Amino acid sequence: MFKKIMELNLADMSTSQILVTGYFIIILTGALLLMLPNATTNPGSLSFLNALFTATSATCVTGLIVVNTAAAFTTFGQLVIMALIQIGGLGIMTMSTMVAFVIGKKITLKERLIIQEDLNQFKISGLVRLIRYVIGFTLLFEGIGALIMFIRLLRNYNALRAFYLATFHAISAFNNAGFDLFGNSLESFTGDITINFVVMILIILGGIGFGVIIEIFNFKKFKHLSLQTKIVFLISGFLIIFGMVVIFGFEFTNPETMGNLKFGDKMLSSLFLSVTPRTAGFNTVPTGSLRNSTLFFIIILMFIGASPGSTGGGIKTTTFGIMVATLWNLIIGKKDVEIFNRQLEKEIIFKALAITMISAFLVIMVTIILTITEQNNFIDILFETVSAFGTVGLSTGVTPTLSKIGRILITFTMFAGRVGPLTFAVAFAERERKGTYHYPSEDVMVG
C-alpha cells in the first residue's frame, strides 16, 4: 500500500495520504540532517536508525531519545531538532501556509482540504484565518514563556546561554515535545515554581487546541462556547485535578520520588506529573522510580492525551469524553447521546469508537512484539509503547536499551500517533465505494 501511495500523483492522493507522505518526507529530511558530522559531538556521524528515531521523535513531538540531546548533538543538531519540533507541533500545512503568506502565494482548495485534515477542523471556511491565529498565538505564547524562563535562568547561566535554553524549552514545552538540554529533563528544577508553572502553562496551552484558544480569546461566556470547547475544558480540567490527587496519593511516601520532598514540593511535583502526560514528556521526578500503580495510571492519561487541533497526541480528550458520555447515556437508558444539552451525531460516535479501537489495537500489538524482542519488564514496555503512541516522551529508561527492532517499532508508533490513528489507517486502506442500497437489519446479542 505504501508503494501505491508513492506511485500516486499529488492530485490523485487523498488528504490523508498527502499528510502521511508529507510527515514522512519531513522526518527523512531531518534524519539526513542529523546524520551530518557537524550535527553530533562524537567523531563520525549518527547511525541512520538513531537519526531516524530522533527525527521522528522531534517531528512527532514525542521526546523519546536514544541518545542524550544535550550531550550527543552540537548546536547545529539541536537547532535541527528544534526546527523539527516546531514543524511537527504546528503541522506541516501550517508551516507551508506560513511560507505561502510570505511569498504571496494563494492557498488552493486542495491545500485547504489538507489543512482541514491536518488541524482536525470541521469545515473548510475560515481555515486561512485560523492559520494566522495559530502562528500568532504560537509566537506569542512561546515568546512570553521564553522571556520568563530567560529571566529565571540568568541566575544559573550567562545571557546568551540562558536565552538559548529558554527559547529551546519554550518551543519544546508549547509543542508538547519534551526534549530538553539539561540532560535530566527538569529534575534539577523540582521545587522551582517559576520553571514548573511556565512549562505547565505552555503544555496546557499547546494541548487544548487552537480552536479552543481562539474561542477564549474572543471572550465568550461558557454557555456560549462550542460543544467541543466545553468538552475539552471539562475533560482536561478533570484529568489534571484528579490526576494530581491520585499521583500525590500513590507517590507521597515513595522515597525515590517525592518521599523526601517538602509538602509544597510534593504538591507541585504531583501537579506537574499530572499535566505532563497531556503528551509533553518533561519530568521533575525520576520516571523510572515511580511505583507500578503510578506508572499504570499515567499510561491511562497518556493514552487519552491532548485535545483535537493541538500540538499533542493520544486519542484526544474529546474522544474520551464522547466514549464516556455514550456509556453513561446507555446506562441511564437514553437512546440519544447527549452532552451539555446537545445531541451527538452517530457518525461522531462511530469515529470516536474507531479511533479508540485502532489505537488500542496498535498499542496491544506493539507491546506484544516488544515483550518478545526486549528484556524489560512488561509495565515498562507498555509504558514506553503508550508514551510513543501518545507522543508523550516519558520513559522509565527503556528507550536507550531498545534493540533495532524495538527502535523501529517505537518509531512507527510515534509516527502513527502523530498523524492520527484514523488518518494513518485511512491513508493505507483501500476505499471501497458502495451504492446507496442498504442490507436488511438483524439483531445480535451482546454482553
Residue pairs with C-beta under 8 A, 6 or more apart in sequence:
1 428
1 429
1 430
2 428
5 13
5 17
5 20
5 21
5 427
5 428
6 21
8 17
10 18
11 110
13 21
14 426
14 427
14 431
15 113
15 114
15 116
15 117
16 117
16 423
16 424
16 426
16 427
17 427
18 114
19 92
19 93
19 114
19 117
19 118
19 419
19 423
19 427
20 419
20 423
20 424
20 427
20 428
22 92
22 93
23 59
23 60
23 88
23 92
23 415
23 418
23 419
24 415
26 59
26 84
26 87
26 88
26 92
27 52
27 55
27 56
27 59
27 60
27 84
27 415
28 52
28 55
29 55
30 54
30 55
30 58
30 59
30 80
30 81
30 83
30 84
31 48
31 51
31 52
31 54
31 55
31 56
32 51
33 39
33 55
33 80
34 40
34 46
34 51
34 54
34 55
34 73
34 77
34 80
34 81
35 45
35 46
35 47
35 48
35 51
36 45
36 76
37 44
37 45
38 74
38 76
38 77
39 45
39 46
39 73
39 74
39 76
39 77
39 80
40 46
40 72
40 73
40 74
40 77
41 71
41 72
41 73
41 74
42 72
45 51
46 54
46 67
46 72
49 404
49 407
49 408
50 66
50 67
50 407
52 411
53 64
53 66
53 407
53 410
53 411
54 65
54 66
54 67
54 81
55 84
56 62
56 411
56 414
56 415
57 63
57 64
57 65
57 179
57 393
57 411
57 414
58 81
58 84
58 85
58 88
58 177
58 179
59 84
59 85
59 87
59 88
59 418
60 88
60 313
60 391
60 414
60 415
60 417
60 418
61 85
61 88
61 89
61 175
61 176
61 177
61 178
61 279
61 311
61 312
61 313
61 391
61 418
62 177
62 178
62 281
62 313
62 387
62 388
62 391
62 392
62 393
62 414
62 417
62 418
63 172
63 177
63 178
63 179
63 280
63 281
63 282
63 391
63 392
63 393
63 394
64 281
64 384
64 387
64 388
64 393
64 395
64 399
64 410
64 414
65 179
65 399
65 400
66 399
66 400
66 402
66 407
67 73
67 400
68 183
69 78
69 81
69 179
69 180
69 181
70 180
70 181
70 182
70 183
71 183
73 81
78 168
78 181
81 179
82 167
82 168
82 171
82 172
82 179
85 171
85 172
85 175
85 177
85 179
86 95
86 171
86 175
87 95
88 175
88 177
88 418
89 171
89 174
89 175
89 176
89 177
89 206
89 311
90 134
90 135
90 138
90 175
90 311
91 118
91 119
92 118
93 111
93 114
93 115
93 118
93 119
94 115
94 118
94 119
94 131
94 134
94 135
96 111
97 107
97 111
97 115
97 128
97 131
98 131
98 135
99 105
100 106
100 107
100 111
101 132
107 115
107 127
107 128
109 124
112 124
112 127
112 128
113 124
115 121
115 127
115 131
116 123
116 124
116 127
117 423
119 127
119 130
119 134
119 210
119 309
120 308
120 309
120 420
121 127
121 130
121 211
121 309
130 210
130 211
130 214
133 210
133 213
133 214
133 217
134 210
137 210
137 213
137 214
137 217
138 174
141 174
141 202
141 205
141 206
142 167
142 170
142 171
142 174
142 202
143 170
145 166
145 170
145 173
145 174
145 198
145 199
145 201
145 202
146 163
146 166
146 167
146 169
146 170
146 171
147 166
148 166
148 194
148 198
149 165
149 166
149 169
149 170
149 194
149 195
149 198
150 162
150 163
150 166
150 167
152 192
152 194
152 195
152 198
153 161
153 162
153 165
153 166
154 162
156 162
157 165
165 181
165 182
168 179
168 181
169 180
169 181
169 199
170 198
170 202
171 177
172 178
172 179
172 180
173 198
173 199
173 202
173 203
173 206
173 280
173 282
174 202
174 203
174 205
174 206
174 311
175 206
175 311
176 203
176 206
176 207
176 278
176 279
176 280
176 281
176 306
176 310
176 311
176 312
176 313
176 391
177 280
177 281
177 393
178 185
178 276
178 280
178 281
178 282
178 392
178 393
178 394
179 281
179 393
180 186
180 282
182 188
185 281
185 282
185 283
185 284
186 195
186 196
186 199
186 282
186 283
186 284
187 283
187 284
187 285
187 286
189 195
189 196
189 284
190 261
190 265
190 268
190 269
190 284
190 285
191 261
191 262
191 264
191 265
191 268
193 268
196 268
196 271
196 272
196 284
199 272
199 280
199 282
200 271
200 272
200 275
200 276
203 275
203 276
203 278
203 280
203 282
204 236
204 240
204 275
204 278
205 213
206 280
206 306
206 310
206 311
206 312
207 236
207 278
207 279
207 280
207 306
207 307
207 310
207 311
207 312
208 232
208 236
208 306
208 307
208 310
209 228
209 232
209 306
209 307
209 308
209 309
209 310
210 309
210 310
211 226
211 228
211 229
211 308
211 309
212 228
212 229
212 232
212 233
212 307
212 309
215 225
215 226
215 229
216 229
222 230
222 233
225 233
227 339
227 340
227 342
228 308
228 318
230 339
230 340
231 317
231 318
231 321
231 322
231 339
231 340
232 307
232 317
232 318
234 321
235 304
235 317
235 318
235 320
235 321
236 278
236 307
236 317
239 274
239 278
239 301
239 304
239 317
240 271
240 274
240 275
240 278
241 274
243 273
243 274
243 275
243 277
243 297
243 301
244 267
244 270
244 271
244 273
244 274
245 270
246 274
246 297
247 270
247 273
247 274
247 294
247 297
247 298
248 258
248 266
248 267
248 270
250 290
250 291
250 293
250 294
250 297
251 257
251 258
251 259
251 266
251 269
251 270
251 273
251 285
251 290
251 291
251 294
252 258
252 259
252 266
253 259
254 289
254 290
254 291
256 286
256 289
257 269
257 285
257 286
257 289
257 290
258 265
258 266
258 269
258 270
258 285
261 269
268 284
269 284
269 285
272 282
272 283
272 284
273 283
273 284
273 285
273 298
274 301
276 282
276 283
276 392
276 394
277 298
277 301
277 302
277 305
277 390
277 392
277 394
278 301
278 305
278 306
278 312
279 302
279 305
279 306
279 311
279 312
279 313
279 314
279 390
279 391
279 392
279 393
280 312
280 392
280 393
281 387
281 392
281 393
281 394
282 393
283 394
287 394
287 395
287 396
287 397
288 395
288 396
288 397
290 298
290 396
292 379
295 379
295 380
295 383
295 396
296 379
298 383
298 394
299 382
299 383
299 386
302 314
302 386
302 387
302 389
302 390
302 392
302 394
303 314
303 315
303 359
303 363
303 386
303 389
303 390
304 314
304 315
304 316
304 317
304 319
304 320
304 390
305 312
305 313
305 314
305 315
305 316
305 317
305 390
305 391
305 392
306 312
306 313
306 314
306 316
306 317
307 316
307 317
307 318
308 316
308 318
312 390
312 391
313 389
313 390
313 391
313 392
313 417
313 418
314 389
314 390
314 391
314 392
314 417
315 355
315 356
315 359
315 421
316 355
318 352
319 352
319 355
319 356
321 339
322 337
322 339
322 344
322 348
322 349
322 352
323 352
323 353
323 356
325 337
325 338
325 339
325 344
326 337
326 344
326 349
326 352
329 336
329 337
329 338
336 343
336 344
337 343
337 344
337 349
338 344
351 422
354 422
355 420
355 421
355 422
358 421
358 422
358 425
359 389
359 421
362 389
362 413
362 416
362 421
363 382
363 385
363 386
363 389
363 413
366 385
366 388
366 389
366 409
366 410
366 412
366 413
367 381
367 382
367 385
369 405
369 409
370 381
370 384
370 385
370 406
370 409
371 378
371 381
373 403
373 405
373 406
373 409
374 381
374 398
374 401
374 402
374 403
374 406
375 401
376 384
376 398
376 401
380 396
380 397
380 398
381 398
383 394
383 395
383 396
383 398
384 395
384 396
384 398
384 399
384 402
384 410
385 410
385 413
386 392
387 393
387 394
387 395
388 410
388 413
388 414
388 417
389 413
389 414
389 416
389 417
390 417
391 414
391 417
391 418
399 410
402 410
415 424
416 424
419 427
